[in-house]
């Protein structure tokens, strides 16, 4: 049997938060349904943040409630604090994702608190969910783990320290995020190995951006370092409004093609992704869409077993 790699589609959250126009709730739900039909089993459908800050996420409650009806789909929602986590649980999210920036500058810009203060917020969320939502998963993403467009270099020992503090707080699913897309393959391997040496299997995945064109190379480095869980966004949408210069996520279609071509199983159908891409374009007709597979087409030599 082929080794399985899990892909969490983050376009409806990370992708849309940087879109120049707002996708209607109806179009957003149709697009997410199309992504699920293509075989994606984990989708980050939105974030519970103030609409005045990110208006594209104003309908997240409605989107979560709709996507809960899609069979077999793990519905993920981002929440920056306890109030957001409570709203995500109330709406029915299967997993709550909480960001913790490693760099001081990004943490202040994104969350208005220091990294250590955000770790404390996470510890409160852990306790609340343990008592009030034991069936809901909690994942924490260590943002700017490979560099920051505000502070510059992020020391590896700082990443390890934050990851260790999160594990100590009771978080069992911790990811590393290249928020601004500055990472290189050697750095990916080094940081992954250092964090895993500290927290073991609590390190679960990578969230990669393609700012410097190294997104897939970094995904390959992650694979070689033992990572089997990746975030990506259809058409390479995405970026952080509080991280200057950050561009889109790695492209879901291109990632699936690479993984399947290498002999991994993703459970995701490339033809179905192209159909979901058309739904995305219908919903956001003026938004730039990226990806090499869409330009070249699915090669005639490609064979995929779903």
C-alpha angles and dihedrals in degrees: 000000000000118000110254125234119193119221121196111200109220100174096107089058113022093027100048097042089074097041115123092223132038119253113223118247091242093052091044093053092047090051093049090048088053091051090051091048088056089060104265107145100183120051128170097216102183148316134263099229132130110288090221088065100040109013092180088072098051092108098047093117091057092043093052092049091051096045091050085072093061108101117240096007123131105215113212126191129183120230125179097198146009094280090053092047091051090051091049092051092046091052091051106254112169092211133024117209117202123191123223115182117215093203120072095221096053092042091055093045096045103034106012092235139083123266091253091049089052090051087057089051089053092051089055090049090050091054094045093049092046090057101033109024109026092156095057120089122230123208127178124204118207099219123206089019092149103035143325131232089213103042100021117213117037112206116235092227089058090055090050091048094052092045090050091049090052092050089049088052090058103263110147098181115057126168134189118229128201089203097176098031098243098129126114127204095256090051092048091056094045096049094042092052093045093050093044090051087057103040104016118201092001085085102086113162157347132253108200136187127198102220094130096033093254099107099112092038088055091048089053090050089051091052090051089051091054103263113147101171123072138174119220140159130229111251090007095275121162150073139157120272089209097050110071113224097014112141136186133323123254109285114261094212093050092045092051091049092051094047096045091045089054092053100261122130119231101166088228122125115220093208089053090051090054089053090050089049089058090053089051091052091050091052095044105024095168098047119106113245124203139195140109097230091059090052097046101031126228106308117246088231093058117110123185130183111205 
